[in-house]
Amino acid sequence: MTTSALDNPFFSALDSIHADVALRHGEVLRYPGEFAPFLGIPNADARLADALEALVQVGDSVLVLGVVPARLPVGWLLEPFDDLAQMHCDHELSVSGGPEIIELDERHRADVLALTALVYPHYFRTRTMELGRYFGMYVDGRLAAIIGERLGAPDAREMSAICTHPDFLGRGCARRLTAFLTNETLRSGKQPFLHVAYSNERAKALYETMGYRLRRDIPFGALRRA
């Protein structure tokens, strides 16, 4: 994945691997709401007035990552959040033992949506699973943890929705799944990367211990009508 693509992950994905689902107005792109609340702009000086009116419905808001607008049209606000840590890994990781890892599909959608509603709300939508492959582990018939592919480019994929049900924390589920999908991604010739909030100290420390390294702090925020 080129440096510019990593620096502008929403736009890069919408303009390449997810172009088939992207909504476009001029040079501005977004995911349909049932996939993700993400909007991508090619650069900070992109013309947004007509695009935002066309792509963002009244009462809706969208998230921007990496490249944020330098100026906003009248009637719009940018709510900046804390920067995220963008991390990447360039070598295979040791996969610990544990429950069988399976690829998730339509048969598992209800379980995935129930888990993400509990521990990963806001970003995971009814059709997010269609953006890439998702994997999980069941324990005693219950979905214990998941990981999936979301953003990316032809030569990179994001490790996303890494989450564990509260009843199964402390069992190494996230470590096992992250190592598994990291290795799958590297073996396919792609660069694995992920985003994590600095406030999520436990997760960030886990990724660092596993071998992920900070690439950069990346701006993150929400666009909404004033």
DRENLO-489631 format. One record per residue: residue in one letter; x, y, z of N, C-alpha, C in turn. Coordinates in nm, 2 decimals. Example, Ala and Ser with C-alpha at 12.3 -4.5 7.8 and 13.67 -1.06 7.14 Angstrom:
BEGIN
aa / nX / nY / nZ / caX / caY / caZ / cX / cY / cZ
A / 1.32 / -0.57 / 0.78 / 1.23 / -0.45 / 0.78 / 1.32 / -0.33 / 0.78
S / 1.28 / -0.22 / 0.71 / 1.37 / -0.11 / 0.71 / 1.29 / 0.00 / 0.79
This chain:
BEGIN
aa / nX / nY / nZ / caX / caY / caZ / cX / cY / cZ
M / 0.08 / -0.12 / 0.00 / 0.00 / 0.00 / 0.00 / 0.09 / 0.12 / 0.00
T / 0.06 / 0.22 / -0.09 / 0.15 / 0.33 / -0.10 / 0.13 / 0.42 / 0.03
T / 0.23 / 0.51 / 0.05 / 0.22 / 0.59 / 0.17 / 0.10 / 0.68 / 0.16
S / 0.06 / 0.73 / 0.05 / -0.05 / 0.82 / 0.04 / -0.18 / 0.74 / 0.07
A / -0.19 / 0.62 / 0.03 / -0.31 / 0.54 / 0.05 / -0.32 / 0.51 / 0.20
L / -0.21 / 0.48 / 0.27 / -0.22 / 0.46 / 0.42 / -0.26 / 0.59 / 0.49
D / -0.22 / 0.70 / 0.43 / -0.25 / 0.83 / 0.50 / -0.40 / 0.87 / 0.48
N / -0.46 / 0.81 / 0.38 / -0.60 / 0.85 / 0.35 / -0.68 / 0.72 / 0.33
P / -0.70 / 0.64 / 0.44 / -0.76 / 0.51 / 0.43 / -0.90 / 0.50 / 0.38
F / -0.99 / 0.59 / 0.42 / -1.13 / 0.58 / 0.38 / -1.13 / 0.60 / 0.22
F / -1.07 / 0.71 / 0.18 / -1.08 / 0.74 / 0.03 / -1.01 / 0.63 / -0.05
S / -0.90 / 0.58 / 0.00 / -0.82 / 0.48 / -0.07 / -0.90 / 0.35 / -0.09
A / -0.97 / 0.31 / 0.01 / -1.05 / 0.19 / 0.00 / -1.17 / 0.21 / -0.09
L / -1.24 / 0.33 / -0.08 / -1.36 / 0.36 / -0.16 / -1.32 / 0.37 / -0.31
D / -1.20 / 0.41 / -0.33 / -1.15 / 0.44 / -0.47 / -1.09 / 0.32 / -0.53
S / -1.08 / 0.21 / -0.46 / -1.02 / 0.09 / -0.51 / -1.10 / -0.04 / -0.48
I / -1.07 / -0.11 / -0.37 / -1.13 / -0.24 / -0.35 / -1.28 / -0.23 / -0.32
H / -1.33 / -0.11 / -0.28 / -1.47 / -0.10 / -0.25 / -1.54 / 0.00 / -0.35
A / -1.48 / 0.02 / -0.46 / -1.54 / 0.11 / -0.56 / -1.68 / 0.06 / -0.60
D / -1.70 / -0.07 / -0.60 / -1.83 / -0.12 / -0.64 / -1.95 / -0.08 / -0.55
V / -1.92 / -0.05 / -0.42 / -2.03 / -0.01 / -0.33 / -2.02 / 0.14 / -0.30
A / -1.92 / 0.21 / -0.35 / -1.90 / 0.35 / -0.31 / -2.01 / 0.44 / -0.37
L / -2.06 / 0.54 / -0.29 / -2.14 / 0.64 / -0.34 / -2.05 / 0.76 / -0.37
R / -2.06 / 0.82 / -0.49 / -1.97 / 0.92 / -0.54 / -2.05 / 1.05 / -0.58
H / -1.99 / 1.16 / -0.54 / -2.04 / 1.29 / -0.59 / -1.91 / 1.37 / -0.62
G / -1.88 / 1.39 / -0.75 / -1.76 / 1.46 / -0.78 / -1.64 / 1.37 / -0.74
E / -1.55 / 1.44 / -0.66 / -1.43 / 1.37 / -0.61 / -1.45 / 1.31 / -0.47
V / -1.57 / 1.32 / -0.41 / -1.59 / 1.28 / -0.28 / -1.66 / 1.15 / -0.28
L / -1.62 / 1.06 / -0.19 / -1.68 / 0.92 / -0.18 / -1.73 / 0.89 / -0.04
R / -1.83 / 0.80 / -0.03 / -1.87 / 0.75 / 0.10 / -1.92 / 0.61 / 0.08
Y / -1.93 / 0.54 / 0.19 / -1.99 / 0.41 / 0.20 / -2.14 / 0.43 / 0.22
P / -2.23 / 0.35 / 0.16 / -2.37 / 0.35 / 0.20 / -2.38 / 0.33 / 0.35
G / -2.48 / 0.39 / 0.42 / -2.49 / 0.38 / 0.56 / -2.50 / 0.24 / 0.62
E / -2.55 / 0.14 / 0.54 / -2.56 / 0.01 / 0.59 / -2.43 / -0.07 / 0.59
F / -2.32 / -0.01 / 0.52 / -2.19 / -0.06 / 0.53 / -2.10 / 0.00 / 0.63
A / -2.10 / 0.13 / 0.63 / -2.01 / 0.20 / 0.73 / -2.04 / 0.35 / 0.72
P / -2.02 / 0.43 / 0.83 / -2.05 / 0.57 / 0.83 / -1.92 / 0.65 / 0.79
F / -1.85 / 0.61 / 0.68 / -1.73 / 0.67 / 0.65 / -1.73 / 0.75 / 0.52
L / -1.67 / 0.86 / 0.52 / -1.66 / 0.95 / 0.40 / -1.51 / 0.98 / 0.37
G / -1.48 / 0.97 / 0.24 / -1.34 / 0.99 / 0.20 / -1.33 / 1.11 / 0.10
I / -1.23 / 1.19 / 0.12 / -1.20 / 1.30 / 0.04 / -1.05 / 1.29 / -0.02
P / -1.03 / 1.33 / -0.14 / -0.90 / 1.31 / -0.20 / -0.79 / 1.39 / -0.14
N / -0.83 / 1.51 / -0.09 / -0.73 / 1.60 / -0.03 / -0.80 / 1.70 / 0.06
A / -0.73 / 1.77 / 0.14 / -0.79 / 1.86 / 0.24 / -0.86 / 1.98 / 0.18
D / -0.83 / 2.01 / 0.05 / -0.89 / 2.12 / -0.01 / -1.01 / 2.09 / -0.11
A / -1.05 / 1.96 / -0.10 / -1.16 / 1.92 / -0.19 / -1.29 / 2.00 / -0.17
R / -1.36 / 2.02 / -0.28 / -1.48 / 2.10 / -0.28 / -1.59 / 2.01 / -0.22
L / -1.65 / 2.05 / -0.11 / -1.74 / 1.97 / -0.04 / -1.89 / 2.01 / -0.04
A / -1.92 / 2.13 / -0.07 / -2.05 / 2.18 / -0.05 / -2.16 / 2.09 / -0.11
D / -2.15 / 2.08 / -0.24 / -2.25 / 2.00 / -0.32 / -2.24 / 1.85 / -0.28
A / -2.12 / 1.80 / -0.26 / -2.11 / 1.66 / -0.23 / -2.17 / 1.62 / -0.09
L / -2.15 / 1.71 / 0.01 / -2.21 / 1.68 / 0.14 / -2.36 / 1.68 / 0.13
E / -2.41 / 1.78 / 0.06 / -2.56 / 1.79 / 0.05 / -2.61 / 1.66 / -0.02
A / -2.54 / 1.61 / -0.12 / -2.59 / 1.49 / -0.19 / -2.57 / 1.36 / -0.12
L / -2.46 / 1.35 / -0.04 / -2.42 / 1.23 / 0.02 / -2.46 / 1.21 / 0.17
V / -2.49 / 1.32 / 0.24 / -2.51 / 1.31 / 0.38 / -2.66 / 1.36 / 0.41
Q / -2.74 / 1.27 / 0.45 / -2.88 / 1.30 / 0.47 / -2.90 / 1.39 / 0.60
V / -3.01 / 1.46 / 0.60 / -3.04 / 1.54 / 0.72 / -3.05 / 1.44 / 0.84
G / -2.98 / 1.48 / 0.95 / -2.98 / 1.39 / 1.07 / -2.87 / 1.29 / 1.07
D / -2.80 / 1.27 / 0.96 / -2.69 / 1.18 / 0.95 / -2.56 / 1.25 / 0.98
S / -2.46 / 1.17 / 1.01 / -2.32 / 1.23 / 1.02 / -2.23 / 1.12 / 0.96
V / -2.11 / 1.17 / 0.92 / -2.01 / 1.08 / 0.86 / -1.88 / 1.10 / 0.93
L / -1.79 / 1.00 / 0.93 / -1.66 / 1.00 / 0.99 / -1.55 / 1.02 / 0.88
V / -1.45 / 1.09 / 0.91 / -1.34 / 1.11 / 0.82 / -1.21 / 1.07 / 0.90
L / -1.11 / 1.02 / 0.82 / -0.99 / 0.96 / 0.88 / -0.87 / 0.99 / 0.79
G / -0.77 / 1.04 / 0.85 / -0.65 / 1.07 / 0.78 / -0.64 / 1.21 / 0.71
V / -0.73 / 1.23 / 0.61 / -0.74 / 1.36 / 0.55 / -0.87 / 1.42 / 0.59
V / -0.86 / 1.53 / 0.66 / -0.98 / 1.60 / 0.70 / -0.99 / 1.74 / 0.63
P / -1.11 / 1.79 / 0.61 / -1.12 / 1.91 / 0.53 / -1.05 / 2.03 / 0.60
A / -0.99 / 2.11 / 0.52 / -0.92 / 2.23 / 0.57 / -1.03 / 2.34 / 0.59
R / -1.13 / 2.34 / 0.51 / -1.24 / 2.44 / 0.52 / -1.38 / 2.36 / 0.50
L / -1.48 / 2.41 / 0.57 / -1.61 / 2.34 / 0.56 / -1.71 / 2.44 / 0.50
P / -1.81 / 2.39 / 0.42 / -1.91 / 2.47 / 0.37 / -2.00 / 2.53 / 0.49
V / -2.06 / 2.64 / 0.46 / -2.15 / 2.70 / 0.56 / -2.26 / 2.59 / 0.60
G / -2.28 / 2.58 / 0.73 / -2.38 / 2.49 / 0.78 / -2.33 / 2.35 / 0.82
W / -2.20 / 2.33 / 0.82 / -2.14 / 2.21 / 0.85 / -2.04 / 2.22 / 0.96
L / -2.02 / 2.12 / 1.05 / -1.93 / 2.12 / 1.16 / -1.84 / 2.00 / 1.15
L / -1.71 / 2.02 / 1.19 / -1.62 / 1.91 / 1.20 / -1.59 / 1.89 / 1.35
E / -1.63 / 1.78 / 1.41 / -1.60 / 1.74 / 1.55 / -1.48 / 1.66 / 1.55
P / -1.36 / 1.72 / 1.59 / -1.24 / 1.63 / 1.59 / -1.24 / 1.54 / 1.71
F / -1.20 / 1.42 / 1.69 / -1.18 / 1.32 / 1.80 / -1.03 / 1.31 / 1.82
D / -0.99 / 1.24 / 1.93 / -0.85 / 1.21 / 1.95 / -0.79 / 1.14 / 1.83
D / -0.67 / 1.17 / 1.79 / -0.60 / 1.09 / 1.69 / -0.60 / 0.94 / 1.72
L / -0.60 / 0.86 / 1.62 / -0.59 / 0.71 / 1.64 / -0.44 / 0.68 / 1.61
A / -0.40 / 0.57 / 1.66 / -0.27 / 0.51 / 1.63 / -0.29 / 0.42 / 1.51
Q / -0.22 / 0.45 / 1.40 / -0.22 / 0.36 / 1.29 / -0.10 / 0.27 / 1.30
M / -0.12 / 0.14 / 1.30 / -0.01 / 0.04 / 1.33 / 0.00 / -0.05 / 1.21
H / 0.12 / -0.11 / 1.19 / 0.13 / -0.21 / 1.08 / 0.23 / -0.31 / 1.12
C / 0.23 / -0.42 / 1.05 / 0.32 / -0.54 / 1.08 / 0.38 / -0.59 / 0.95
D / 0.51 / -0.62 / 0.96 / 0.58 / -0.67 / 0.84 / 0.63 / -0.81 / 0.85
H / 0.59 / -0.88 / 0.95 / 0.64 / -1.02 / 0.97 / 0.53 / -1.11 / 1.03
E / 0.54 / -1.24 / 1.00 / 0.44 / -1.33 / 1.05 / 0.45 / -1.34 / 1.20
L / 0.33 / -1.37 / 1.26 / 0.32 / -1.38 / 1.41 / 0.29 / -1.52 / 1.46
S / 0.33 / -1.55 / 1.58 / 0.30 / -1.68 / 1.64 / 0.15 / -1.69 / 1.67
V / 0.09 / -1.79 / 1.63 / -0.05 / -1.81 / 1.65 / -0.07 / -1.91 / 1.77
S / -0.13 / -1.86 / 1.88 / -0.14 / -1.94 / 2.00 / -0.25 / -2.05 / 1.97
G / -0.25 / -2.15 / 2.06 / -0.36 / -2.25 / 2.05 / -0.49 / -2.19 / 2.10
G / -0.60 / -2.26 / 2.07 / -0.73 / -2.22 / 2.11 / -0.84 / -2.28 / 2.03
P / -0.96 / -2.23 / 2.04 / -1.07 / -2.28 / 1.97 / -1.05 / -2.26 / 1.82
E / -1.12 / -2.35 / 1.74 / -1.11 / -2.34 / 1.60 / -1.15 / -2.20 / 1.54
I / -1.07 / -2.16 / 1.45 / -1.10 / -2.03 / 1.38 / -1.18 / -2.06 / 1.25
I / -1.30 / -2.01 / 1.24 / -1.38 / -2.03 / 1.12 / -1.40 / -1.90 / 1.04
E / -1.42 / -1.91 / 0.91 / -1.47 / -1.80 / 0.83 / -1.62 / -1.78 / 0.85
L / -1.65 / -1.66 / 0.88 / -1.79 / -1.63 / 0.91 / -1.87 / -1.59 / 0.78
D / -1.99 / -1.63 / 0.77 / -2.07 / -1.60 / 0.66 / -2.21 / -1.56 / 0.70
E / -2.31 / -1.57 / 0.60 / -2.44 / -1.53 / 0.63 / -2.51 / -1.61 / 0.74
R / -2.47 / -1.73 / 0.76 / -2.52 / -1.81 / 0.87 / -2.49 / -1.75 / 1.01
H / -2.38 / -1.68 / 1.01 / -2.33 / -1.62 / 1.14 / -2.36 / -1.48 / 1.16
R / -2.43 / -1.42 / 1.06 / -2.45 / -1.27 / 1.06 / -2.52 / -1.23 / 1.19
A / -2.63 / -1.29 / 1.23 / -2.70 / -1.25 / 1.35 / -2.61 / -1.25 / 1.48
D / -2.53 / -1.36 / 1.49 / -2.43 / -1.36 / 1.60 / -2.33 / -1.25 / 1.60
V / -2.28 / -1.22 / 1.48 / -2.18 / -1.11 / 1.46 / -2.24 / -0.98 / 1.50
L / -2.37 / -0.95 / 1.45 / -2.43 / -0.83 / 1.48 / -2.46 / -0.81 / 1.63
A / -2.50 / -0.92 / 1.69 / -2.52 / -0.92 / 1.84 / -2.39 / -0.89 / 1.91
L / -2.28 / -0.95 / 1.87 / -2.16 / -0.92 / 1.94 / -2.11 / -0.78 / 1.92
T / -2.11 / -0.73 / 1.80 / -2.06 / -0.60 / 1.77 / -2.15 / -0.49 / 1.83
A / -2.28 / -0.52 / 1.84 / -2.37 / -0.42 / 1.91 / -2.34 / -0.41 / 2.05
L / -2.29 / -0.52 / 2.11 / -2.25 / -0.52 / 2.25 / -2.12 / -0.45 / 2.28
V / -2.02 / -0.48 / 2.19 / -1.88 / -0.43 / 2.23 / -1.82 / -0.34 / 2.12
Y / -1.88 / -0.33 / 2.00 / -1.82 / -0.25 / 1.89 / -1.93 / -0.17 / 1.82
P / -2.01 / -0.09 / 1.90 / -2.12 / -0.02 / 1.84 / -2.07 / 0.09 / 1.75
H / -2.17 / 0.15 / 1.67 / -2.14 / 0.27 / 1.59 / -2.08 / 0.24 / 1.46
Y / -1.97 / 0.17 / 1.45 / -1.90 / 0.15 / 1.33 / -1.94 / 0.02 / 1.25
F / -1.99 / -0.07 / 1.32 / -2.03 / -0.20 / 1.25 / -2.18 / -0.20 / 1.21
R / -2.21 / -0.21 / 1.09 / -2.34 / -0.20 / 1.03 / -2.39 / -0.33 / 0.98
T / -2.51 / -0.33 / 0.93 / -2.58 / -0.46 / 0.89 / -2.50 / -0.53 / 0.77
R / -2.43 / -0.45 / 0.69 / -2.37 / -0.51 / 0.57 / -2.21 / -0.49 / 0.58
T / -2.16 / -0.45 / 0.69 / -2.02 / -0.44 / 0.70 / -1.94 / -0.57 / 0.67
M / -2.00 / -0.68 / 0.70 / -1.94 / -0.81 / 0.67 / -1.91 / -0.83 / 0.52
E / -1.98 / -0.76 / 0.44 / -1.96 / -0.77 / 0.29 / -1.84 / -0.70 / 0.24
L / -1.77 / -0.62 / 0.32 / -1.65 / -0.55 / 0.28 / -1.53 / -0.63 / 0.28
G / -1.53 / -0.75 / 0.33 / -1.41 / -0.84 / 0.34 / -1.44 / -0.97 / 0.41
R / -1.34 / -1.04 / 0.44 / -1.36 / -1.17 / 0.51 / -1.36 / -1.14 / 0.66
Y / -1.45 / -1.22 / 0.73 / -1.45 / -1.21 / 0.87 / -1.43 / -1.35 / 0.93
F / -1.37 / -1.36 / 1.04 / -1.33 / -1.48 / 1.11 / -1.37 / -1.48 / 1.25
G / -1.40 / -1.59 / 1.31 / -1.44 / -1.59 / 1.45 / -1.41 / -1.72 / 1.52
M / -1.44 / -1.73 / 1.65 / -1.42 / -1.85 / 1.73 / -1.55 / -1.87 / 1.81
Y / -1.60 / -1.99 / 1.81 / -1.72 / -2.02 / 1.90 / -1.67 / -2.10 / 2.01
V / -1.72 / -2.07 / 2.13 / -1.69 / -2.15 / 2.25 / -1.82 / -2.19 / 2.32
D / -1.84 / -2.32 / 2.33 / -1.97 / -2.37 / 2.39 / -2.09 / -2.32 / 2.31
G / -2.08 / -2.31 / 2.18 / -2.19 / -2.27 / 2.10 / -2.21 / -2.12 / 2.09
R / -2.13 / -2.04 / 2.16 / -2.14 / -1.89 / 2.16 / -2.03 / -1.83 / 2.08
L / -2.06 / -1.72 / 2.01 / -1.95 / -1.65 / 1.94 / -1.87 / -1.57 / 2.04
A / -1.74 / -1.61 / 2.06 / -1.66 / -1.56 / 2.16 / -1.58 / -1.43 / 2.11
A / -1.54 / -1.43 / 1.99 / -1.45 / -1.32 / 1.94 / -1.45 / -1.33 / 1.78
I / -1.43 / -1.21 / 1.72 / -1.42 / -1.20 / 1.58 / -1.31 / -1.10 / 1.54
I / -1.27 / -1.11 / 1.41 / -1.19 / -1.02 / 1.34 / -1.23 / -1.01 / 1.20
G / -1.20 / -0.90 / 1.13 / -1.23 / -0.90 / 0.99 / -1.15 / -0.80 / 0.91
E / -1.17 / -0.80 / 0.78 / -1.11 / -0.71 / 0.69 / -1.21 / -0.60 / 0.65
R / -1.16 / -0.48 / 0.66 / -1.25 / -0.37 / 0.62 / -1.19 / -0.28 / 0.52
L / -1.11 / -0.18 / 0.56 / -1.04 / -0.09 / 0.47 / -0.93 / -0.16 / 0.40
G / -0.87 / -0.09 / 0.30 / -0.76 / -0.15 / 0.23 / -0.74 / -0.09 / 0.09
A / -0.65 / -0.15 / 0.02 / -0.62 / -0.12 / -0.12 / -0.57 / -0.25 / -0.18
P / -0.54 / -0.25 / -0.31 / -0.50 / -0.37 / -0.37 / -0.39 / -0.44 / -0.30
D / -0.30 / -0.37 / -0.23 / -0.18 / -0.44 / -0.17 / -0.18 / -0.42 / -0.02
A / -0.30 / -0.40 / 0.05 / -0.30 / -0.39 / 0.19 / -0.45 / -0.42 / 0.24
R / -0.45 / -0.47 / 0.37 / -0.59 / -0.49 / 0.43 / -0.58 / -0.45 / 0.57
E / -0.69 / -0.39 / 0.62 / -0.70 / -0.35 / 0.76 / -0.76 / -0.46 / 0.84
M / -0.69 / -0.48 / 0.96 / -0.75 / -0.58 / 1.06 / -0.85 / -0.50 / 1.14
S / -0.97 / -0.54 / 1.14 / -1.08 / -0.46 / 1.19 / -1.18 / -0.54 / 1.28
A / -1.26 / -0.47 / 1.35 / -1.36 / -0.53 / 1.44 / -1.30 / -0.64 / 1.53
I / -1.18 / -0.62 / 1.58 / -1.12 / -0.71 / 1.67 / -1.19 / -0.70 / 1.80
C / -1.28 / -0.79 / 1.83 / -1.35 / -0.77 / 1.96 / -1.39 / -0.91 / 2.02
T / -1.40 / -0.91 / 2.15 / -1.42 / -1.03 / 2.23 / -1.54 / -1.01 / 2.32
H / -1.63 / -1.11 / 2.33 / -1.74 / -1.10 / 2.42 / -1.69 / -1.09 / 2.56
P / -1.75 / -1.00 / 2.65 / -1.70 / -0.99 / 2.78 / -1.68 / -1.12 / 2.86
D / -1.76 / -1.22 / 2.83 / -1.76 / -1.34 / 2.90 / -1.63 / -1.42 / 2.87
F / -1.56 / -1.38 / 2.76 / -1.44 / -1.46 / 2.72 / -1.31 / -1.38 / 2.72
L / -1.32 / -1.27 / 2.78 / -1.19 / -1.19 / 2.79 / -1.09 / -1.26 / 2.87
G / -0.96 / -1.23 / 2.84 / -0.85 / -1.29 / 2.92 / -0.81 / -1.43 / 2.87
R / -0.87 / -1.48 / 2.76 / -0.84 / -1.61 / 2.71 / -0.75 / -1.61 / 2.59
G / -0.71 / -1.50 / 2.55 / -0.62 / -1.49 / 2.43 / -0.69 / -1.49 / 2.30
C / -0.82 / -1.47 / 2.30 / -0.90 / -1.47 / 2.17 / -0.85 / -1.37 / 2.07
A / -0.84 / -1.24 / 2.12 / -0.80 / -1.14 / 2.02 / -0.66 / -1.16 / 1.97
R / -0.57 / -1.21 / 2.05 / -0.43 / -1.24 / 2.01 / -0.43 / -1.35 / 1.90
R / -0.50 / -1.45 / 1.93 / -0.51 / -1.56 / 1.83 / -0.56 / -1.52 / 1.70
L / -0.67 / -1.45 / 1.70 / -0.74 / -1.40 / 1.58 / -0.65 / -1.30 / 1.50
T / -0.59 / -1.21 / 1.57 / -0.51 / -1.11 / 1.51 / -0.39 / -1.17 / 1.44
A / -0.32 / -1.26 / 1.51 / -0.21 / -1.33 / 1.45 / -0.25 / -1.41 / 1.33
F / -0.36 / -1.48 / 1.34 / -0.41 / -1.56 / 1.23 / -0.43 / -1.47 / 1.10
L / -0.51 / -1.36 / 1.12 / -0.54 / -1.28 / 1.00 / -0.42 / -1.20 / 0.95
T / -0.34 / -1.16 / 1.04 / -0.21 / -1.09 / 1.00 / -0.13 / -1.19 / 0.91
N / -0.12 / -1.31 / 0.95 / -0.04 / -1.41 / 0.87 / -0.11 / -1.43 / 0.73
E / -0.24 / -1.45 / 0.73 / -0.31 / -1.47 / 0.61 / -0.29 / -1.36 / 0.51
T / -0.29 / -1.24 / 0.57 / -0.27 / -1.12 / 0.48 / -0.13 / -1.11 / 0.43
L / -0.03 / -1.13 / 0.51 / 0.11 / -1.13 / 0.46 / 0.13 / -1.24 / 0.36
R / 0.08 / -1.36 / 0.38 / 0.10 / -1.46 / 0.28 / 0.03 / -1.44 / 0.14
S / -0.07 / -1.35 / 0.14 / -0.13 / -1.31 / 0.02 / -0.06 / -1.19 / -0.05
G / 0.05 / -1.15 / 0.01 / 0.13 / -1.04 / -0.05 / 0.08 / -0.90 / -0.01
K / -0.01 / -0.89 / 0.09 / -0.06 / -0.76 / 0.13 / -0.01 / -0.72 / 0.27
Q / -0.01 / -0.59 / 0.29 / 0.03 / -0.53 / 0.41 / -0.08 / -0.52 / 0.52
P / -0.07 / -0.59 / 0.63 / -0.17 / -0.58 / 0.74 / -0.15 / -0.45 / 0.82
F / -0.26 / -0.38 / 0.84 / -0.25 / -0.26 / 0.93 / -0.38 / -0.25 / 1.01
L / -0.38 / -0.17 / 1.11 / -0.50 / -0.15 / 1.20 / -0.49 / -0.01 / 1.26
H / -0.61 / 0.02 / 1.32 / -0.62 / 0.15 / 1.39 / -0.67 / 0.12 / 1.53
V / -0.62 / 0.19 / 1.63 / -0.66 / 0.17 / 1.77 / -0.65 / 0.30 / 1.84
A / -0.75 / 0.33 / 1.92 / -0.75 / 0.45 / 2.00 / -0.65 / 0.44 / 2.11
Y / -0.58 / 0.55 / 2.14 / -0.48 / 0.56 / 2.25 / -0.55 / 0.53 / 2.38
S / -0.67 / 0.56 / 2.39 / -0.74 / 0.53 / 2.52 / -0.76 / 0.38 / 2.54
N / -0.76 / 0.31 / 2.44 / -0.77 / 0.16 / 2.45 / -0.63 / 0.10 / 2.47
E / -0.58 / 0.13 / 2.59 / -0.44 / 0.10 / 2.62 / -0.41 / -0.05 / 2.62
R / -0.51 / -0.13 / 2.66 / -0.50 / -0.28 / 2.67 / -0.47 / -0.33 / 2.53
A / -0.56 / -0.29 / 2.43 / -0.54 / -0.34 / 2.29 / -0.41 / -0.29 / 2.23
K / -0.38 / -0.16 / 2.25 / -0.26 / -0.11 / 2.19 / -0.14 / -0.18 / 2.24
A / -0.13 / -0.21 / 2.37 / -0.02 / -0.28 / 2.43 / -0.01 / -0.43 / 2.37
L / -0.13 / -0.49 / 2.35 / -0.13 / -0.62 / 2.29 / -0.07 / -0.62 / 2.15
Y / -0.11 / -0.53 / 2.07 / -0.06 / -0.53 / 1.93 / 0.09 / -0.50 / 1.93
E / 0.14 / -0.41 / 2.02 / 0.28 / -0.39 / 2.03 / 0.36 / -0.51 / 2.07
T / 0.30 / -0.58 / 2.17 / 0.37 / -0.71 / 2.22 / 0.37 / -0.81 / 2.11
M / 0.27 / -0.81 / 2.02 / 0.27 / -0.91 / 1.92 / 0.36 / -0.88 / 1.81
G / 0.40 / -0.75 / 1.79 / 0.49 / -0.72 / 1.68 / 0.44 / -0.61 / 1.59
Y / 0.32 / -0.55 / 1.61 / 0.28 / -0.43 / 1.54 / 0.35 / -0.31 / 1.58
R / 0.38 / -0.22 / 1.49 / 0.45 / -0.10 / 1.52 / 0.37 / 0.02 / 1.48
L / 0.39 / 0.13 / 1.55 / 0.32 / 0.26 / 1.52 / 0.38 / 0.31 / 1.38
R / 0.29 / 0.34 / 1.29 / 0.33 / 0.40 / 1.17 / 0.31 / 0.56 / 1.18
R / 0.20 / 0.60 / 1.23 / 0.17 / 0.74 / 1.25 / 0.05 / 0.76 / 1.34
D / 0.03 / 0.88 / 1.39 / -0.09 / 0.92 / 1.45 / -0.18 / 0.97 / 1.34
I / -0.30 / 0.93 / 1.33 / -0.39 / 0.97 / 1.22 / -0.51 / 1.04 / 1.27
P / -0.54 / 1.16 / 1.21 / -0.66 / 1.24 / 1.25 / -0.79 / 1.17 / 1.22
F / -0.88 / 1.19 / 1.31 / -1.01 / 1.12 / 1.31 / -1.12 / 1.22 / 1.36
G / -1.23 / 1.22 / 1.29 / -1.34 / 1.32 / 1.33 / -1.47 / 1.29 / 1.26
A / -1.57 / 1.36 / 1.30 / -1.71 / 1.35 / 1.25 / -1.75 / 1.48 / 1.18
L / -1.82 / 1.46 / 1.06 / -1.88 / 1.57 / 0.99 / -2.03 / 1.57 / 1.01
R / -2.09 / 1.68 / 1.05 / -2.23 / 1.68 / 1.07 / -2.28 / 1.82 / 1.04
R / -2.41 / 1.83 / 1.01 / -2.47 / 1.96 / 0.99 / -2.48 / 2.04 / 1.12
A / -2.45 / 2.17 / 1.10 / -2.45 / 2.26 / 1.22 / -2.60 / 2.27 / 1.28
